[in-house]
């Protein structure tokens, strides 16, 4: 499908691509990963023809239809539905021609082609996609100008999905979505029958959708088979192998060099020394794979924990003005709670977060909070609101008015802004650096409760892993609002659902919530399309290029793979629980027999996990071969 041949490109002093080569097979779903700033979006620009490499080439089959979300949000008086429908250029052109065509033969050709591309089902299909991304029927008829930039970016995404290109390029498609929209998009992409290349730091999307991972590292491209978890495992294995090979070669080099140094001057050994010099010159150096260092996040724990509950609500209500947005709130938050907030955008998650933080007052009922409670608040919009001329040093100094410059700079370094980075203006910081700064400021004094609203939007995968580690090390309570399912799985112990003007505990885990969202959406191809008060919801139409059912062998392999993936999740969960227990040294002193039993159980689970992973690799390879064989037959 896509061939990248020996491309080289520099942007200023940075070498982004150095004779990079890769070929993407057709009908693959490829996750494109690499550190922020390494050139992923630049490659998209080259594929789209907006930028040319210094040397090398990129090629696509002739007449390939390319789909990409533009970086600027669309606007204008056009309705959302009409904007999405216009994305199918062929359909729009044929419909316009049908209005004026006079020749009976041409009219027949137009109508036949409109039938072939399912033009009659296009409005329902467009409505289904818009509904899946969070727009009800009334919203779909409103002009684009009535929506904020984030919501208009969702419309741009809907238009690209509706156009069904042969090569779909998606650059961080979940950044403007809530968790419900992300779950719908993942389900949609899994069914999409074309080639997908997606830049994403969302591990759940990369694991659920992708069958290949394209890795950009040190100006080179490497394609790995499998999803992101498979890529991580294979890369760790390759790192271990190459480190061993490098050590072996280094030992051999030292041995040869030692012989040369000892005997070069001796006439009887000169020939042998010379031959060893030639051997050294011919040795291809083995380069060990070394991941770049990831700066840790520092979320200081509260110095003096408070007695629970931190906050207790009894039939509380809250909102803006006199109209409550949320009612019947009877909840409590303890000092060590890890709560994930679920619910579609617009349901009141931000309103609830403001009530908890004290930024909104209760309109009814009661909200009791500890008198010494300190709350840290991070919200995505704060990144846009950050003073572009402010430096990390100035932001930290404002919170340390009596401190010396040395102490302020030490704190900046602790937050991830050492040396000259502390004096860099916010306008020159990357999105990830701004997020890091604001997270550090929100948790600056060790609050008892941290509210984090979409904290990972601008972070790459490695930085997200570092944030997860910091959240789990933090000693206070946490409320998380995030579309990143992996983050919720790793950090949240309880899930609360914001829905129907209230907040209540959700009985289940994130996988149960995924099923809940997709079942409500009518089979997983879009959310229900609201038709107004009292109206029946219409079920979304299937997409035009629906994935075929597959051969019996493919279906059988897919079921076995799904069963093993469920088994892997359970093994990982059990191992994590045992590790959490064994992390407490008191277990070994108070109950050594229990500690020994848990250690033995962990070893057995590790053995079963490795066996299951090997079986998963074997089956996914067999499934890939079966699909390739089916494509050749087609």
C-alpha positions in Angstrom: 0.0 0.0 0.0 2.6 2.6 1.2 6.3 2.4 0.3 8.8 4.7 2.0 12.1 4.4 0.3 15.4 5.7 1.9 13.9 9.1 2.8 16.1 11.7 4.5 14.8 14.9 5.9 16.2 17.6 8.2 14.2 20.4 9.9 16.8 23.0 10.9 19.6 21.3 12.7 17.5 18.2 13.5 17.8 15.0 11.4 14.3 13.6 11.5 14.7 10.8 8.9 18.0 9.2 7.9 17.6 6.9 4.9 14.4 5.5 6.5 12.6 2.7 4.7 9.3 0.9 5.4 6.5 -0.8 3.4 2.9 -1.0 4.8 0.9 -3.9 3.4 -2.7 -3.2 2.3 -5.5 -3.7 4.8 -3.2 -3.3 7.8 -4.1 -1.2 10.9 -0.8 0.4 11.9 -0.1 2.3 15.1 2.6 4.9 14.5 4.6 5.5 17.7 7.7 7.4 18.9 8.7 10.2 21.2 7.0 13.6 20.8 8.9 15.8 18.4 10.6 12.9 16.5 8.8 13.5 13.2 5.6 11.5 13.1 3.4 14.3 11.9 6.1 15.3 9.5 5.9 11.9 7.9 2.1 12.4 7.5 2.8 15.7 5.7 5.2 13.9 3.3 2.6 11.1 2.6 0.0 13.8 1.9 2.4 15.5 -0.5 2.6 18.7 1.6 6.3 18.2 2.2 9.1 16.6 0.1 12.0 14.6 1.5 15.6 15.8 0.8 16.3 12.4 -0.8 14.4 9.2 -1.2 10.7 8.8 -2.2 7.2 7.8 -1.0 4.8 6.0 -3.2 1.2 4.9 -3.2 -0.8 2.9 -5.7 -2.4 5.0 -8.4 -5.8 6.5 -7.6 -5.4 5.8 -3.8 -7.9 7.9 -1.9 -6.2 9.5 1.1 -8.1 10.6 4.2 -6.7 13.0 6.8 -8.2 15.3 9.4 -7.0 18.9 8.8 -5.3 20.6 11.7 -7.6 23.6 11.6 -11.2 23.1 12.8 -13.8 23.6 10.1 -16.3 26.4 10.4 -19.1 28.3 8.6 -22.9 28.2 8.4 -23.0 24.7 7.0 -24.8 22.2 9.2 -22.8 19.3 10.7 -24.8 16.7 8.6 -24.2 18.6 5.3 -20.5 19.1 6.1 -20.0 15.3 6.6 -22.1 14.4 3.6 -20.0 16.7 1.4 -16.9 14.7 2.3 -17.9 12.0 -0.1 -16.8 14.0 -3.2 -18.0 11.4 -5.7 -21.5 11.2 -4.3 -21.8 15.0 -4.1 -20.6 15.4 -7.7 -23.0 12.7 -9.0 -25.9 14.2 -7.2 -25.1 17.6 -8.6 -24.8 16.2 -12.1 -28.1 14.3 -11.7 -29.9 17.6 -11.2 -28.9 18.8 -14.7 -28.2 15.7 -16.8 -30.5 15.3 -19.9 -29.0 12.3 -21.7 -31.0 9.2 -20.7 -27.8 7.0 -21.0 -25.9 9.3 -18.7 -28.8 9.5 -16.2 -28.8 5.7 -16.1 -25.0 5.6 -15.5 -25.3 8.2 -12.7 -28.1 6.3 -10.9 -26.3 3.0 -11.2 -23.1 4.4 -9.7 -25.1 6.1 -6.9 -26.6 2.7 -6.1 -23.1 1.0 -6.2 -21.8 3.4 -3.6 -24.9 3.2 -1.4 -25.6 6.9 -1.8 -29.2 6.4 -0.6 -27.8 5.2 2.8 -25.3 8.0 3.1 -27.5 10.3 5.3 -28.1 7.5 7.8 -24.4 6.5 7.8 -23.3 10.1 8.3 -25.8 10.4 11.2 -24.5 7.2 12.7 -20.9 8.5 12.7 -21.9 11.9 14.1 -23.9 10.2 16.8 -21.0 7.9 17.7 -18.9 11.0 18.2 -21.4 12.6 20.5 -23.8 14.6 18.4 -27.5 14.0 18.8 -30.0 14.6 15.9 -30.7 18.2 16.9 -26.9 19.0 17.1 -26.4 17.5 13.6 -28.6 20.1 12.1 -26.9 23.1 13.7 -24.3 25.2 11.9 -20.6 24.5 12.5 -20.1 28.0 13.9 -22.3 27.1 16.9 -19.7 24.7 18.3 -16.3 25.2 20.0 -13.0 24.2 18.3 -12.8 20.9 20.0 -16.3 19.8 18.9 -15.7 21.0 15.4 -12.5 18.8 15.3 -14.9 15.9 16.0 -16.9 16.9 13.0 -13.8 16.9 10.9 -13.0 13.4 12.1 -16.5 12.3 11.3 -16.2 13.7 7.7 -12.9 11.8 7.1 -14.4 8.5 8.5 -17.5 9.0 6.3 -15.4 9.5 3.1 -14.0 5.9 3.7 -10.5 6.5 2.1 -8.2 3.7 1.0 -5.5 5.0 3.4 -6.8 6.7 6.6 -4.2 8.9 8.4 -5.2 9.8 12.0 -3.1 12.0 14.2 -4.0 11.7 17.9 -7.8 11.2 17.0 -8.8 10.7 20.7 -7.4 14.1 21.9 -10.8 15.8 21.4 -13.0 12.8 22.4 -14.5 11.8 25.7 -14.2 8.2 26.9 -17.5 7.2 25.2 -16.4 8.7 21.9 -13.0 6.9 22.2 -14.7 3.6 22.8 -16.9 4.1 19.8 -14.0 5.1 17.6 -12.0 2.0 18.7 -14.9 -0.2 17.8 -15.4 1.6 14.4 -11.7 1.3 13.5 -11.6 -2.4 14.3 -14.3 -2.9 11.6 -12.8 -0.5 9.1 -11.7 -2.4 5.9 -8.9 -0.4 4.5 -5.4 0.7 5.5 -5.1 2.8 8.7 -2.0 4.6 9.9 -2.7 6.2 13.3 -0.5 8.3 15.5 -1.6 7.7 19.1 -0.4 7.6 22.6 -3.5 5.8 23.7 -2.4 2.3 24.6 -5.9 0.9 24.6 -6.5 2.1 21.1 -3.1 0.7 19.9 -3.8 -2.7 21.5 -7.5 -3.0 20.4 -7.2 -1.7 16.8 -3.7 -2.2 15.5 -2.2 -5.3 14.0 1.2 -3.6 13.3 3.3 -1.0 15.0 5.5 1.5 13.1 8.2 2.8 15.4 10.2 6.0 14.7 13.4 6.0 16.7 16.8 7.6 16.0 15.6 8.8 12.5 14.8 5.2 11.4 11.5 3.4 10.8 10.8 -0.1 11.9 7.6 -2.1 11.4 6.7 -4.7 14.0 3.9 -7.2 13.8 1.3 -7.3 16.5 -0.4 -4.6 18.7 1.4 -2.3 21.1 1.8 -4.7 24.0 3.3 -7.2 21.6 5.7 -4.5 20.2 6.8 -3.6 23.8 7.5 -7.3 24.6 9.4 -7.9 21.3 11.4 -4.8 21.7 12.4 -5.7 25.3 13.5 -9.1 24.0 15.5 -7.6 21.2 17.1 -5.1 23.6 18.2 -8.0 25.8 19.6 -10.0 22.8 21.4 -7.0 21.4 22.9 -6.1 24.8 24.3 -9.7 25.1 25.6 -9.5 21.5 27.2 -6.1 22.2 28.9 -7.4 25.4 30.1 -10.5 23.5 31.5 -8.4 20.7 33.1 -5.9 23.2 34.8 -8.8 25.0 36.1 -10.1 21.6 37.3 -6.7 20.6 39.2 -6.3 23.9 40.8 -9.7 23.5 41.9 -9.0 19.9 43.2 -5.5 20.8 45.1 -6.9 23.7 46.8 -9.4 21.4 47.7 -6.7 19.0 49.1 -4.4 21.7 51.2 -7.2 23.1 52.7 -8.7 20.0 52.6 -5.9 17.3 56.3 -5.1 17.9 57.5 -8.8 17.8 58.7 -10.0 14.4 57.5 -13.6 15.1 53.9 -12.4 15.9 53.6 -9.4 13.6 51.7 -11.2 10.9 49.2 -12.6 13.4 48.8 -9.2 15.0 48.1 -7.7 11.5 45.4 -10.3 10.8 43.7 -9.5 14.1 43.8 -5.8 13.2 42.0 -6.6 9.9 39.4 -8.7 11.9 38.8 -5.6 14.2 38.3 -3.4 11.1 35.8 -5.7 9.5 33.7 -6.1 12.7 30.3 -4.5 12.2 29.6 -2.8 15.5 26.5 -4.1 17.4 24.4 -1.1 18.5 22.4 -1.7 21.7 18.8 -0.5 21.7 18.7 2.2 24.4 15.5 4.0 25.2 15.8 7.7 25.9 15.4 8.8 29.5 11.9 9.8 30.6 11.6 12.5 33.3 9.7 11.3 36.3 6.6 13.2 37.5 6.7 14.4 41.1 3.3 14.5 42.9 4.1 15.2 46.6 1.9 13.4 49.1 0.1 15.3 51.8 2.4 15.9 54.9 -0.5 15.4 57.3 -3.2 13.0 56.2 -6.8 13.8 57.2 -9.3 11.4 58.8 -11.8 10.1 56.4 -14.1 11.0 54.8 -12.5 14.0 53.2 -15.9 14.9 51.6 -19.4 13.6 52.4 -22.5 14.5 50.3 -26.1 13.9 51.4 -28.8 14.4 48.8 -26.7 17.3 47.4 -27.4 19.2 44.2 -25.3 21.7 42.3 -25.3 23.7 39.1 -25.1 27.3 37.8 -27.5 30.0 38.8 -30.7 28.4 40.3 -30.9 25.5 37.9 -29.2 22.3 39.2 -27.2 20.3 36.8 -26.6 17.4 39.2 -29.1 16.1 41.8 -29.4 13.4 44.4 -25.7 13.2 45.2 -25.1 11.0 48.2 -21.4 10.1 48.1 -18.3 10.1 50.2 -14.6 10.4 49.3 -12.0 8.8 51.6 -8.4 9.8 52.0 -7.0 7.0 49.8 -9.7 6.8 47.1 -8.8 6.4 43.5 -12.0 7.3 41.6 -12.5 7.3 37.8 -15.3 9.5 36.6 -17.3 8.1 33.6 -19.9 9.7 31.4 -20.3 11.5 28.1 -19.1 15.1 27.7 -21.9 17.4 28.8 -23.3 15.1 31.4 -21.7 17.1 34.3 -18.3 15.6 35.0 -16.7 19.1 35.2 -19.6 20.4 37.3 -19.1 17.6 39.8 -15.3 18.2 39.8 -15.9 21.9 40.6 -18.3 20.9 43.4 -15.7 18.6 44.9 -12.9 21.2 44.7 -15.1 23.9 46.3 -15.3 26.0 43.1 -19.1 25.5 43.1 -21.5 25.5 46.0 -24.3 23.1 46.7 -27.7 24.4 45.7 -29.4 21.9 48.0 -28.7 19.1 50.5 -25.4 19.1 52.2 -21.7 18.8 51.4 -19.4 18.3 54.4 -15.7 18.6 53.9 -12.7 18.4 56.2 -11.8 21.9 57.5 -8.1 21.5 56.5 -8.8 19.9 53.1 -6.5 21.1 50.3 -7.4 20.2 46.7 -5.2 20.3 43.7 -6.9 20.8 40.3 -5.6 20.1 36.8 -7.8 20.7 33.8 -7.0 20.4 30.1 -8.2 24.0 29.4 -5.5 25.4 31.7 -2.9 24.5 29.1 -4.5 27.0 26.6 -5.0 29.6 29.4 -1.3 29.5 30.5 0.4 32.9 30.1 2.5 32.5 27.0 5.2 34.8 28.4 5.4 33.1 31.8 8.4 30.8 32.5 8.5 27.8 34.8 10.8 29.7 37.1 8.3 32.6 37.4 5.4 30.1 38.0 7.3 28.3 40.8 8.6 31.6 42.3 5.0 32.8 42.7 4.4 29.9 45.0 7.7 30.2 46.9 7.8 33.9 47.6 10.3 33.7 50.5 12.6 31.1 49.0 16.1 31.8 47.5 16.7 31.5 43.8 18.7 28.3 44.4 15.7 26.6 46.1 13.3 27.8 43.4 15.6 26.4 40.6 15.9 23.1 42.5 12.1 22.9 42.6 11.9 23.7 38.9 14.4 20.8 38.2 12.3 18.5 40.4 9.2 19.4 38.2 11.2 18.6 35.1 12.6 22.0 34.1 16.4 22.1 34.9 18.9 24.8 34.0 17.9 27.0 31.0 14.6 25.1 30.6 13.3 26.9 33.7 13.7 30.2 31.9 11.9 29.1 28.7 8.7 31.0 28.0 5.5 28.9 27.9 4.9 29.8 24.3 8.1 27.9 23.4 7.2 24.8 25.5 5.6 21.7 23.9 2.1 20.6 24.9 3.7 17.8 27.1 6.0 20.3 28.9 3.1 22.6 29.6 1.1 19.7 31.0 4.0 18.7 33.1 4.4 22.2 34.5 0.7 22.5 35.4 0.6 19.1 37.0 3.5 20.2 39.1 1.8 23.4 40.1 -1.5 21.6 40.9 0.2 19.2 43.3 2.8 21.8 44.5 2.0 21.7 48.3 1.0 18.1 48.6 -2.8 18.4 48.5 -5.0 15.8 50.2 -7.1 15.4 47.0 -6.0 15.7 43.4 -8.6 16.2 40.6 -7.0 15.4 37.2 -9.2 16.3 34.2 -7.7 14.7 31.0 -4.0 14.9 32.2 -2.5 12.7 29.5 -3.7 14.5 26.3 -0.3 16.0 25.4 1.9 13.2 26.8 3.6 10.4 24.9 3.3 6.8 25.9 6.5 6.8 28.1 5.5 10.0 29.8 2.0 8.5 30.5 3.6 5.5 32.1 5.7 7.8 34.3 2.5 9.7 35.3 0.8 6.4 36.2 3.7 5.6 38.4 3.5 9.0 40.1 -0.2 8.8 40.7 0.1 5.3 42.2 2.9 6.6 44.5 0.9 9.6 45.5 -0.4 9.2 49.1 -3.7 11.3 48.8 -7.0 10.7 47.1 -7.4 11.1 43.3 -10.4 11.8 41.0 -9.6 11.0 37.4 -11.5 12.2 34.3 -9.9 10.7 31.3 -10.6 9.1 27.9 -7.4 7.0 28.4 -8.8 3.6 29.4 -5.3 2.3 30.2 -4.8 5.1 32.7 -8.2 4.4 34.4 -7.4 0.6 34.5 -4.0 1.3 36.1 -5.0 4.0 38.6 -8.7 3.9 39.5 -10.0 1.5 42.2 -13.6 2.8 41.9 -15.7 4.0 39.0 -18.5 6.6 39.3 -20.9 7.2 36.4 -22.1 10.8 35.7 -25.5 10.3 33.9 -29.1 11.3 34.1 -28.3 14.4 36.2 -26.7 12.5 39.0 -23.5 10.6 40.0 -23.5 7.1 41.2 -21.1 4.2 41.6 -20.7 2.0 38.5 -21.0 -1.7 39.2 -18.2 -3.2 37.1 -14.8 -2.4 35.6 -13.8 -0.5 32.5 -14.5 -3.5 30.2 -18.0 -3.7 31.6 -18.4 0.0 30.9 -17.2 -0.5 27.3 -19.9 -3.1 26.8 -22.4 -0.8 28.5 -21.6 2.1 26.1 -21.6 -0.1 22.9 -24.8 -1.9 23.8 -26.5 1.4 24.3 -25.1 2.5 21.0 -27.0 -0.3 19.2 -24.5 -2.9 18.4 -21.3 -0.9 18.5 -21.4 1.2 15.3 -22.5 4.4 16.8 -24.4 5.9 19.7 -28.2 6.1 19.6 -29.4 9.0 17.5 -31.8 11.0 19.6 -35.0 12.1 17.9 -36.3 14.5 20.5 -38.3 14.1 23.6 -40.4 11.0 23.5 -39.1 9.9 20.1 -37.8 6.5 19.3 -34.0 6.1 18.7 -33.2 5.0 15.2 -30.5 2.3 14.9 -27.4 3.4 12.9 -26.9 2.0 9.4 -23.8 -0.2 8.8 -20.8 1.4 7.1 -20.4 0.9 3.4 -17.3 -1.2 3.5 -18.2 -3.5 6.4 -15.6 -6.1 7.4 -16.4 -9.5 5.9 -17.4 -12.3 8.2 -14.2 -14.2 7.4 -13.6 -17.9 6.8 -14.5 -20.4 9.5 -10.8 -20.8 10.3 -10.4 -17.0 10.8 -13.4 -16.9 13.1 -12.2 -19.9 15.1 -8.7 -18.3 15.4 -10.2 -14.9 16.4 -12.3 -16.5 19.2 -9.3 -18.4 20.5 -7.2 -15.2 20.5 -9.9 -13.3 22.4 -10.1 -16.1 25.0 -6.3 -16.0 25.5 -6.4 -12.1 25.7 -8.9 -12.4 28.5 -6.7 -15.0 30.2 -3.7 -12.7 29.9 -5.7 -9.8 31.5 -6.6 -12.0 34.4 -3.0 -13.2 34.9 -1.7 -9.6 34.8 -4.4 -8.6 37.3 -3.6 -11.4 39.7 0.2 -10.8 39.5 -0.4 -7.1 40.2 -2.5 -7.9 43.3 0.2 -10.3 44.6 2.9 -7.7 43.9 0.9 -5.1 45.8 0.7 -7.4 48.8 4.3 -8.5 48.7 5.4 -4.9 48.5 4.6 -4.5 52.2 7.6 -5.8 54.2 5.3 -6.6 57.1 3.9 -9.6 55.2 7.2 -11.4 55.5 7.6 -10.8 59.2 4.0 -11.2 60.4 3.0 -14.2 58.2 6.1 -15.7 56.4 4.1 -18.8 55.4 1.6 -16.6 53.5 4.4 -14.6 51.9 6.0 -17.9 50.7 2.7 -19.1 49.3 2.1 -15.9 47.5 5.6 -16.0 46.0 5.1 -19.5 44.8 1.7 -18.5 43.3 3.3 -15.6 41.6 6.0 -17.8 40.0 3.3 -20.2 38.7 1.3 -17.3 37.3 4.4 -15.9 35.6 5.0 -19.4 34.0 1.3 -19.5 32.8 1.5 -15.9 31.5 4.6 -16.7 29.4 3.0 -19.8 28.0 -0.2 -17.9 27.2 1.8 -15.1 25.5 3.6 -17.6 23.3 0.3 -19.2 22.3 -1.1 -15.7 21.6 1.9 -14.9 19.3 1.5 -18.3 17.5 -2.3 -17.8 16.9 -2.0 -14.1 15.8 0.6 -15.2 13.3 -1.7 -18.0 12.0 -4.6 -15.5 11.8 -2.4 -13.1 9.8 -1.5 -15.9 7.4 -5.1 -16.9 7.0 -6.2 -13.3 6.2 -3.4 -12.9 3.7 -4.4 -16.1 2.0 -8.0 -14.9 1.9 -6.9 -11.6 0.3 -4.9 -13.5 -2.4 -8.0 -15.5 -3.2 -10.1 -12.4 -3.4 
